[in-house]
């Protein structure tokens, strides 16, 4: 079954705020996420905003999806409460699911497929900086398979990611091995 995004989620824009030297709330930006939309663990983040009543309505909830709306890299990022209290910058559209039959992780995965990246690119407007419009985003059709199928697909993706990481690690180790073997052979011919 396919559903329009506006029928299964609320879509709002992130906020533009000036950062403060001390704060209690993280101000999430595109640089805080890796190429797969996961929080970068190698980046030290400091709270840069002071939550007040006005900012309180923009606080992120566990499972919110942040879609980079500006620029050429429209990756979807998943907010998880372990990150800490946070708001999204104006670089993002905040997508909050209203449909219980769709996992946020599944929607994030779907939005990060090459198919959707190409679609976002085609739908983006602007001469200097391309950007998605809220109206265009709200009309995108999203597949909503049964929850069991979503979980199976996410597990398959997790296994594929693990296989890719292990293959890359194996290639790097083999590269190091062959470099050392060849270097040792080159040095041994000099000794003779």
MARBA-3410 file (N, C-alpha, C, O; in Angstrom, 1 decimal):
192
0.8,-1.2,0.0,0.0,0.0,0.0,0.9,1.2,0.0,1.9,1.3,0.7 ~ 0.5,2.3,-0.7,1.2,3.5,-0.8,0.4,4.6,-0.1,-0.9,4.6,-0.3 ~ 1.0,5.5,0.6,0.3,6.6,1.2,1.1,7.9,1.0,2.3,7.9,0.9 ~ 0.4,9.0,0.9,1.1,10.3,0.8,1.7,10.6,2.1,1.1,10.3,3.2 ~ 2.9,11.2,2.1,3.6,11.5,3.3,2.7,12.4,4.3,2.7,12.2,5.5
2.0,13.3,3.7,1.1,14.2,4.6,0.0,13.4,5.3,-0.5,13.9,6.2 ~ -0.3,12.3,4.8,-1.4,11.4,5.4,-0.9,10.6,6.5,-1.6,10.0,7.3 ~ 0.5,10.4,6.6,1.0,9.6,7.6,2.0,10.3,8.6,2.5,9.7,9.5 ~ 2.2,11.6,8.3,3.2,12.3,9.1,2.9,13.8,9.1,2.3,14.3,8.2 ~ 3.3,14.5,10.2,3.3,15.9,10.2,4.7,16.4,9.7,5.7,15.8,10.0
4.7,17.5,8.9,6.0,18.0,8.4,6.1,19.5,8.8,5.2,20.3,8.5 ~ 7.2,19.8,9.5,7.4,21.2,9.9,8.9,21.5,9.5,9.7,20.6,9.3 ~ 9.2,22.8,9.5,10.6,23.2,9.2,11.3,23.3,10.6,10.8,23.5,11.6 ~ 12.6,23.1,10.5,13.5,23.3,11.6,13.5,24.8,11.9,12.9,25.6,11.2 ~ 14.2,25.2,13.0,14.2,26.6,13.4,15.6,27.2,13.2,16.6,26.5,13.2
15.6,28.5,12.9,16.8,29.2,12.8,17.0,29.9,14.2,16.1,30.7,14.6 ~ 18.1,29.7,14.8,18.4,30.3,16.1,19.9,30.7,16.1,20.7,30.1,15.5 ~ 20.2,31.7,16.9,21.5,32.1,17.2,22.0,31.3,18.3,21.3,31.2,19.4 ~ 23.2,30.8,18.2,23.8,29.9,19.3,24.3,30.7,20.4,24.7,31.9,20.3 ~ 24.3,30.1,21.6,24.8,30.8,22.8,26.0,30.0,23.3,26.1,28.8,23.1
26.9,30.6,24.0,28.1,29.9,24.5,27.7,28.8,25.5,28.4,27.8,25.7 ~ 26.6,29.0,26.2,26.1,28.0,27.2,24.7,27.7,26.9,23.9,28.7,26.7 ~ 24.3,26.5,27.0,22.9,26.2,26.8,22.6,24.8,27.4,23.4,24.2,28.0 ~ 21.3,24.4,27.2,20.9,23.1,27.7,20.3,22.2,26.6,19.8,21.1,26.8 ~ 20.4,22.7,25.3,19.8,22.0,24.2,20.7,22.0,23.0,21.3,23.0,22.6
20.8,20.8,22.4,21.6,20.7,21.2,20.9,21.3,20.0,19.7,21.3,19.9 ~ 21.7,21.9,19.1,21.1,22.5,17.9,21.7,21.7,16.7,22.7,21.9,16.2 ~ 20.9,20.7,16.3,21.3,19.7,15.3,21.4,20.3,13.9,20.5,21.0,13.4 ~ 22.5,20.0,13.2,22.7,20.5,11.8,23.2,19.3,11.0,23.5,18.2,11.6 ~ 23.2,19.4,9.7,23.6,18.4,8.8,25.0,17.8,9.2,25.2,16.5,9.0
25.9,18.6,9.6,27.3,18.1,9.9,27.3,17.1,11.1,28.3,16.4,11.2 ~ 26.2,17.0,11.9,26.2,16.1,13.0,25.9,14.7,12.6,25.9,13.8,13.5 ~ 25.5,14.5,11.3,25.1,13.1,10.9,26.0,12.6,9.8,26.6,13.4,9.0 ~ 26.2,11.3,9.8,27.1,10.7,8.7,26.3,10.5,7.4,25.1,10.9,7.3 ~ 26.9,9.9,6.5,26.3,9.7,5.1,25.1,8.9,5.2,24.3,8.9,4.2
24.9,8.1,6.2,23.7,7.2,6.3,22.6,7.8,7.2,21.7,7.1,7.5 ~ 22.8,9.0,7.7,21.9,9.7,8.5,21.9,9.3,10.0,21.0,9.5,10.7 ~ 23.1,8.7,10.4,23.2,8.4,11.8,24.1,9.4,12.5,24.9,10.1,11.8 ~ 23.8,9.7,13.7,24.6,10.7,14.5,26.1,10.3,14.5,26.4,9.1,14.7 ~ 26.9,11.3,14.2,28.3,11.0,14.2,28.9,10.9,15.6,28.8,11.9,16.4
29.4,9.7,15.9,29.9,9.5,17.3,31.3,10.1,17.5,31.7,10.3,18.6 ~ 31.9,10.5,16.4,33.3,11.1,16.5,33.2,12.6,16.7,34.2,13.2,16.9 ~ 32.0,13.2,16.6,31.9,14.6,16.8,31.4,14.9,18.2,30.4,14.3,18.7 ~ 32.1,15.8,18.9,31.7,16.3,20.2,30.7,17.4,20.0,30.9,18.4,19.4 ~ 29.5,17.2,20.6,28.4,18.2,20.5,28.2,18.8,21.8,28.2,18.2,22.9
28.0,20.1,21.8,27.8,20.9,23.0,26.4,21.6,22.9,26.0,22.0,21.8 ~ 25.7,21.6,23.9,24.4,22.3,23.9,24.6,23.8,23.6,25.5,24.5,24.2 ~ 24.0,24.3,22.5,24.2,25.6,22.1,23.0,26.5,22.2,23.0,27.7,21.9 ~ 21.8,26.0,22.6,20.6,26.8,22.8,20.1,26.6,24.2,20.3,25.6,24.8 ~ 19.4,27.7,24.6,18.7,27.7,25.9,17.2,27.4,25.6,16.6,28.3,25.0
16.7,26.3,26.1,15.3,26.0,25.9,14.5,27.0,26.7,14.7,27.1,27.9 ~ 13.5,27.6,26.1,12.5,28.4,26.7,11.2,28.0,26.2,11.0,27.0,25.5 ~ 10.1,28.7,26.6,8.8,28.3,26.3,8.6,28.3,24.7,8.0,27.4,24.2 ~ 9.1,29.3,24.1,9.0,29.4,22.6,9.7,28.2,21.9,9.2,27.6,21.0 ~ 10.9,27.9,22.4,11.7,26.8,21.8,11.2,25.5,22.1,11.5,24.5,21.4
10.5,25.4,23.3,10.0,24.1,23.8,9.2,23.4,22.8,9.2,22.1,22.8 ~ 8.4,24.1,22.0,7.5,23.4,21.0,8.3,22.8,19.9,7.7,22.1,19.1 ~ 9.6,23.1,19.7,10.4,22.6,18.7,11.3,21.5,19.1,12.1,20.9,18.3 ~ 11.2,21.1,20.4,12.0,20.0,20.9,11.7,18.7,20.1,10.6,18.4,19.9 ~ 12.8,18.0,19.8,12.6,16.7,19.0,12.1,15.6,20.0,12.4,15.6,21.2
11.4,14.7,19.3,10.9,13.5,20.0,11.6,12.3,19.4,12.0,12.2,18.3 ~ 11.8,11.2,20.2,12.4,10.0,19.8,11.6,9.5,18.6,10.4,9.4,18.5 ~ 12.4,9.2,17.5,11.8,8.7,16.3,11.5,9.7,15.2,11.1,9.4,14.1 ~ 11.8,11.0,15.5,11.6,12.1,14.6,12.6,11.9,13.4,13.7,11.5,13.7 ~ 12.2,12.2,12.2,13.1,12.1,11.1,13.4,13.5,10.6,12.5,14.3,10.4
14.7,13.8,10.4,15.1,15.1,10.0,15.6,14.9,8.6,16.6,14.2,8.3 ~ 15.0,15.5,7.6,15.3,15.4,6.2,16.0,16.7,5.8,15.4,17.8,5.9 ~ 17.3,16.6,5.4,18.0,17.8,4.9,17.3,18.3,3.7,17.2,17.6,2.6 ~ 16.8,19.5,3.7,15.9,20.0,2.7,16.7,21.0,1.7,16.2,21.3,0.6 ~ 17.9,21.4,2.1,18.6,22.3,1.3,19.9,21.7,0.8,20.6,20.9,1.6
20.3,22.0,-0.4,21.5,21.5,-0.9,21.3,20.2,-1.7,20.1,19.9,-2.0 ~ 22.4,19.6,-2.1,22.3,18.4,-3.0,22.2,17.1,-2.2,21.9,16.0,-2.9 ~ 22.5,17.1,-0.9,22.5,15.8,-0.2,21.3,15.8,0.7,21.3,16.2,1.9 ~ 20.1,15.3,0.2,18.9,15.2,1.0,18.8,14.0,1.8,17.8,13.2,1.7 ~ 19.7,13.7,2.7,19.7,12.5,3.5,18.7,12.7,4.6,18.4,13.8,5.1
18.1,11.5,5.0,17.2,11.5,6.2,18.0,11.0,7.4,18.7,10.0,7.3 ~ 17.8,11.7,8.5,18.5,11.5,9.7,17.4,11.1,10.8,16.4,11.7,10.8 ~ 17.8,10.2,11.6,16.8,9.7,12.7,17.3,10.3,14.0,18.4,10.0,14.4 ~ 16.4,11.0,14.7,16.7,11.5,16.0,16.3,10.4,17.0,15.2,9.9,17.0 ~ 17.2,10.1,17.9,16.9,9.2,19.0,17.2,9.9,20.3,18.2,10.7,20.4
16.4,9.7,21.3,16.5,10.5,22.6,17.8,10.4,23.3,18.2,11.2,24.1 ~ 18.6,9.3,23.0,19.9,9.1,23.6,20.9,10.3,23.2,21.8,10.5,24.0 ~ 20.6,10.9,22.1,21.4,12.1,21.7,21.3,13.2,22.7,22.3,13.9,22.9 ~ 20.2,13.3,23.3,20.0,14.4,24.3,18.9,15.4,23.8,18.5,15.3,22.6 ~ 18.5,16.3,24.6,17.5,17.3,24.3,18.0,18.1,23.1,19.1,18.6,23.1
17.2,18.2,22.0,17.7,18.9,20.8,16.5,19.5,20.0,15.4,19.1,20.2 ~ 16.9,20.4,19.2,16.0,21.0,18.2,16.8,20.9,16.8,18.0,20.8,16.8 ~ 16.0,20.9,15.7,16.6,20.8,14.4,16.8,22.2,13.8,15.9,23.1,14.0 ~ 17.9,22.4,13.1,18.1,23.7,12.5,17.2,23.8,11.3,16.6,22.9,10.8 ~ 17.2,25.0,10.7,16.4,25.3,9.5,16.8,24.6,8.3,16.1,24.6,7.3
17.9,23.9,8.3,18.4,23.0,7.2,17.4,21.9,7.0,17.4,21.3,5.9 ~ 16.7,21.5,8.0,15.9,20.3,8.0,14.4,20.5,7.9,13.9,21.6,8.3 ~ 13.7,19.5,7.3,12.3,19.3,7.5,12.2,18.3,8.6,12.9,17.3,8.6 ~ 11.3,18.6,9.6,11.1,17.6,10.7,9.8,16.8,10.3,8.8,17.4,10.1 ~ 10.0,15.5,10.2,8.9,14.6,9.8,8.6,13.8,11.1,9.4,13.0,11.5
7.4,13.9,11.6,7.0,13.2,12.8,5.8,12.3,12.4,4.7,12.8,12.0 ~ 6.0,11.0,12.4,5.0,10.1,12.0,3.7,10.1,12.9,3.8,10.3,14.1 ~ 2.6,10.1,12.2,1.3,10.0,12.9,0.6,8.7,12.7,-0.4,8.4,13.3 ~ 1.2,7.9,11.8,0.7,6.5,11.4,1.5,5.5,12.3,2.7,5.5,12.2 ~ 0.8,4.7,13.1,1.5,3.7,13.9,2.0,2.5,13.1,2.8,1.8,13.7
1.5,2.4,11.9,1.9,1.2,11.1,3.1,1.4,10.3,3.5,0.6,9.5 ~ 3.9,2.5,10.6,5.1,2.7,9.9,6.2,3.0,10.9,6.1,3.9,11.7 ~ 7.3,2.3,10.8,8.5,2.5,11.7,9.3,3.7,11.2,9.6,3.8,10.0 ~ 9.7,4.6,12.1,10.6,5.7,11.7,11.9,5.2,11.0,12.3,5.8,10.0 ~ 12.4,4.1,11.5,13.7,3.6,10.9,13.4,3.1,9.4,14.3,3.3,8.6
12.2,2.6,9.1,11.9,2.2,7.8,11.8,3.4,6.9,12.3,3.4,5.7 ~ 11.1,4.5,7.3,11.0,5.7,6.5,12.3,6.3,6.3,12.6,6.8,5.2 ~ 13.2,6.3,7.3,14.5,6.9,7.1,15.3,6.1,6.1,15.9,6.6,5.2 ~ 15.2,4.7,6.2,15.9,3.9,5.2,15.3,4.2,3.8,16.1,4.3,2.9 ~ 14.0,4.2,3.6,13.4,4.5,2.3,13.9,5.8,1.8,14.2,5.9,0.6
13.9,6.8,2.6,14.3,8.2,2.1,15.8,8.2,1.7,16.2,9.0,0.9 ~ 16.6,7.3,2.3,18.0,7.3,2.0,18.4,6.3,0.8,19.6,6.2,0.5 ~ 17.4,5.7,0.2,17.7,4.9,-0.9,18.1,5.8,-2.1,17.7,6.9,-2.2 ~ 18.8,5.2,-3.1,19.3,6.0,-4.3,18.0,6.4,-5.0,18.0,7.5,-5.6 ~ 17.0,5.6,-5.1,15.8,6.0,-5.8,15.2,7.3,-5.2,14.9,8.2,-6.0
15.1,7.4,-3.9,14.5,8.6,-3.3,15.5,9.8,-3.4,15.1,10.9,-3.6 ~ 16.8,9.5,-3.3,17.8,10.6,-3.4,17.6,11.2,-4.8,17.7,12.5,-5.0 ~ 17.5,10.4,-5.8,17.3,10.9,-7.2,16.0,11.7,-7.3,15.9,12.7,-8.0 ~ 14.9,11.2,-6.6,13.6,11.9,-6.7,13.7,13.2,-6.0,13.2,14.2,-6.5 ~ 14.4,13.3,-4.8,14.5,14.5,-4.1,15.3,15.5,-5.0,14.9,16.7,-5.0
16.3,15.0,-5.6,17.1,15.9,-6.5,16.3,16.5,-7.6,16.4,17.7,-8.0 ~ 15.5,15.6,-8.2,14.6,16.1,-9.4,13.5,17.0,-8.9,13.1,17.9,-9.7 ~ 13.1,16.9,-7.7,12.0,17.8,-7.1,12.5,19.1,-6.5,11.7,20.0,-6.3 ~ 13.8,19.2,-6.3,14.4,20.4,-5.7,14.4,21.5,-6.7,14.6,21.3,-7.9 ~ 14.2,22.7,-6.1,14.1,23.9,-6.9,15.2,24.9,-6.4,15.6,24.8,-5.3
15.6,25.8,-7.3,16.5,26.9,-6.9,17.7,26.9,-7.8,18.2,25.9,-8.3 ~ 18.2,28.1,-8.0,19.4,28.2,-8.9,20.7,28.2,-8.2,21.7,27.6,-8.6 ~ 20.7,28.9,-7.0,22.0,28.9,-6.2,22.1,27.7,-5.3,23.0,26.9,-5.4 ~ 21.1,27.5,-4.5,21.0,26.4,-3.6,19.7,25.7,-3.8,18.6,26.2,-3.5 ~ 19.7,24.4,-4.2,18.5,23.7,-4.5,17.9,23.3,-3.1,18.5,23.1,-2.1
16.5,23.4,-3.1,15.8,23.0,-1.9,14.5,22.4,-2.2,13.8,22.7,-3.2 ~ 14.1,21.5,-1.3,12.7,20.9,-1.4,11.7,21.8,-0.8,12.0,22.5,0.2 ~ 10.5,21.8,-1.4,9.4,22.6,-0.7,8.6,21.6,0.1,8.6,20.4,-0.1 ~ 8.0,22.2,1.1,7.1,21.4,2.0,6.0,20.8,1.2,5.6,19.6,1.5 ~ 5.4,21.5,0.3,4.3,21.0,-0.5,4.7,19.8,-1.3,4.0,18.8,-1.3
5.8,19.9,-2.0,6.3,18.8,-2.8,6.6,17.6,-1.9,6.2,16.5,-2.3 ~ 7.2,17.8,-0.8,7.5,16.7,0.1,6.3,16.0,0.6,6.2,14.8,0.7 ~ 5.3,16.8,1.0,4.0,16.3,1.5,3.3,15.4,0.6,2.5,14.5,1.0 ~ 3.5,15.5,-0.7,2.8,14.8,-1.8,3.5,13.5,-2.2,3.0,12.7,-3.0 ~ 4.7,13.3,-1.7,5.5,12.1,-2.0,4.7,10.8,-1.5,4.2,10.8,-0.4
4.7,9.8,-2.4,4.1,8.6,-2.0,5.1,7.7,-1.3,6.2,7.5,-1.8 ~ 4.7,7.1,-0.2,5.5,6.3,0.6,4.9,4.9,0.7,3.7,4.7,1.0 ~ 5.7,3.8,0.5,5.2,2.5,0.6,5.0,2.2,2.1,5.9,2.5,3.0 ~ 3.9,1.5,2.5,3.7,1.1,3.9,3.4,-0.4,3.9,2.3,-0.8,4.0 ~ 4.5,-1.2,3.9,4.3,-2.6,4.0,4.0,-3.0,5.5,4.1,-2.2,6.4
3.5,-4.2,5.7,3.2,-4.7,7.1,4.4,-4.5,8.0,5.6,-4.6,7.5 ~ 4.2,-4.3,9.2,5.3,-4.1,10.2,6.3,-5.2,10.2,7.5,-5.0,10.2 ~ 5.8,-6.4,10.1,6.8,-7.6,10.0,7.7,-7.5,8.8,8.9,-7.8,8.9 ~ 7.2,-7.1,7.7,8.0,-6.9,6.5,9.0,-5.8,6.6,10.1,-5.9,6.2 ~ 8.5,-4.7,7.2,9.4,-3.5,7.5,10.6,-4.0,8.3,11.8,-3.6,8.0
10.3,-4.8,9.4,11.4,-5.2,10.3,12.4,-6.2,9.5,13.6,-6.1,9.7 ~ 11.8,-7.0,8.7,12.6,-7.9,7.9,13.6,-7.2,6.9,14.7,-7.5,6.8 ~ 13.0,-6.2,6.3,13.8,-5.3,5.4,14.9,-4.6,6.1,16.0,-4.5,5.6 ~ 14.6,-4.1,7.3,15.6,-3.3,8.1,16.7,-4.3,8.5,17.9,-3.9,8.6 ~ 16.3,-5.5,8.9,17.3,-6.5,9.3,18.2,-6.9,8.1,19.4,-7.1,8.3
17.6,-7.0,7.0,18.4,-7.4,5.8,19.4,-6.2,5.5,20.5,-6.5,5.1 ~ 18.9,-5.0,5.6,19.8,-3.9,5.4,21.0,-3.8,6.4,22.1,-3.6,6.1 ~ 20.6,-4.1,7.7,21.6,-4.2,8.7,22.7,-5.2,8.4,23.9,-5.0,8.6 ~ 22.3,-6.4,8.0,23.2,-7.5,7.6,24.1,-7.1,6.4,25.3,-7.4,6.4 ~ 23.5,-6.4,5.5,24.2,-6.0,4.3,25.3,-4.9,4.7,26.4,-5.0,4.2
24.9,-4.0,5.6,25.8,-3.0,6.1,27.0,-3.6,6.8,28.1,-3.2,6.7 ~ 26.7,-4.7,7.6,27.7,-5.4,8.3,28.7,-6.1,7.3,29.9,-6.1,7.5 ~ 28.1,-6.7,6.3,28.9,-7.4,5.3,29.8,-6.4,4.6,31.0,-6.7,4.4 ~ 29.3,-5.3,4.2,30.1,-4.3,3.5,31.2,-3.8,4.4,32.4,-3.6,4.0 ~ 30.9,-3.6,5.7,32.0,-3.1,6.6,33.1,-4.2,6.8,34.3,-3.9,6.8
32.7,-5.4,6.9,33.6,-6.5,7.1,34.5,-6.7,5.8,35.7,-7.0,5.9 ~ 33.8,-6.6,4.7,34.6,-6.7,3.4,35.6,-5.6,3.3,36.7,-5.8,2.9 ~ 35.2,-4.4,3.6,36.1,-3.2,3.6,37.3,-3.5,4.5,38.4,-3.2,4.2 ~ 37.0,-3.9,5.7,38.0,-4.2,6.7,39.0,-5.3,6.2,40.2,-5.2,6.3 ~ 38.4,-6.4,5.6,39.2,-7.4,5.1,40.1,-6.9,4.0,41.3,-7.3,3.9
39.6,-6.1,3.1,40.4,-5.5,2.0,41.6,-4.7,2.5,42.7,-4.7,2.0 ~ 41.3,-3.9,3.5,42.3,-3.0,4.1,43.4,-3.9,4.8,44.6,-3.6,4.6 ~ 43.0,-5.0,5.5,44.0,-5.9,6.1,44.8,-6.6,5.0,46.1,-6.7,5.2 ~ 44.2,-7.0,3.9,44.9,-7.7,2.9,45.9,-6.7,2.2,47.0,-7.0,1.8 ~ 45.4,-5.4,2.0,46.3,-4.4,1.4,47.6,-4.2,2.3,48.7,-4.1,1.8
47.4,-4.1,3.6,48.5,-4.0,4.5,49.4,-5.2,4.4,50.6,-5.0,4.4 ~ 48.8,-6.4,4.4,49.6,-7.6,4.3,50.5,-7.6,3.0,51.7,-7.9,3.1 ~ 49.8,-7.4,1.9,50.6,-7.4,0.6,51.6,-6.3,0.5,52.7,-6.5,0.0 ~ 51.3,-5.1,1.1,52.3,-4.1,1.1,53.6,-4.5,1.9,54.7,-4.3,1.5 ~ 53.4,-5.1,3.1,54.5,-5.6,3.9,55.2,-6.7,3.2,56.5,-6.7,3.2
54.5,-7.7,2.6,55.2,-8.8,1.9,56.0,-8.2,0.7,57.2,-8.6,0.6 ~ 55.5,-7.3,0.0,56.3,-6.8,-1.2,57.4,-5.9,-0.7,58.5,-6.0,-1.3 ~ 57.2,-5.2,0.4,58.3,-4.4,0.9,59.4,-5.3,1.4,60.6,-5.0,1.2 ~ 59.0,-6.3,2.1,60.1,-7.3,2.6,60.8,-7.9,1.5,62.0,-8.1,1.6 ~ 60.1,-8.3,0.4,60.8,-8.9,-0.8,61.8,-7.8,-1.4,62.9,-8.2,-1.8
61.3,-6.6,-1.5,62.2,-5.6,-2.1,63.4,-5.4,-1.2,64.5,-5.2,-1.7 ~ 63.3,-5.4,0.1,64.4,-5.2,1.0,65.3,-6.4,1.0,66.6,-6.3,1.1 ~ 64.8,-7.6,0.9,65.6,-8.8,0.9,66.5,-8.9,-0.4,67.5,-9.5,-0.3 ~ 66.0,-8.4,-1.5,66.9,-8.4,-2.7,68.0,-7.4,-2.6,69.0,-7.6,-3.2 ~ 67.9,-6.4,-1.7,69.0,-5.4,-1.5,70.1,-6.0,-0.7,71.3,-5.7,-0.8
69.8,-7.0,0.2,70.7,-7.6,1.1,71.7,-8.5,0.4,72.8,-8.7,0.8 ~ 71.2,-9.2,-0.6,72.0,-10.2,-1.3,73.2,-9.6,-2.0,73.9,-10.3,-2.7
END
